[in-house]
Amino acid sequence: ARAQQFLLRKRPDGPQNNQRPMISRIYVEPGGLFDGATLAALNLRKRLRISVLGVLREDEWMSPPSPEALIHAGDILVVIGSKADLERCEEEQRGEGAALVS
């Protein structure tokens, strides 16, 4: 996944930096773990402490997205979470993290 991250407030770097909220865009890769899953199945808020603010698909913006929204390759998820949680989310999307648990 490719992500662009935006800090909500600028603060000096330090150990607390990994826990403050950031807004990020996650590009859904073809064949990645998120491709073909619903937001409910991904359960990002409970598993990774990531909230999906919206989904951009071609020229369509879905906000707030339905839990039953099906995610497709090429979608861009606009999410918010800590830097550490966002990094775990990206790793999982690429298949480097834990698999989804039903």
GIPE-V823279 format. One record per run of one state. SS is the DSSP state (H for helix, E for strand, L for the rest). FROM is the first residue (numbers start at 1). TO is the last residue. If there is no record, write none. Layout:
SS FROM TO
SS FROM TO
This chain:
L 1 2
E 3 7
L 8 14
H 15 19
L 20 20
E 21 27
L 28 37
E 38 38
H 39 42
L 43 43
H 44 48
L 49 50
E 51 57
L 58 59
E 60 62
L 63 69
E 70 70
L 71 75
E 76 82
H 83 93
L 94 102
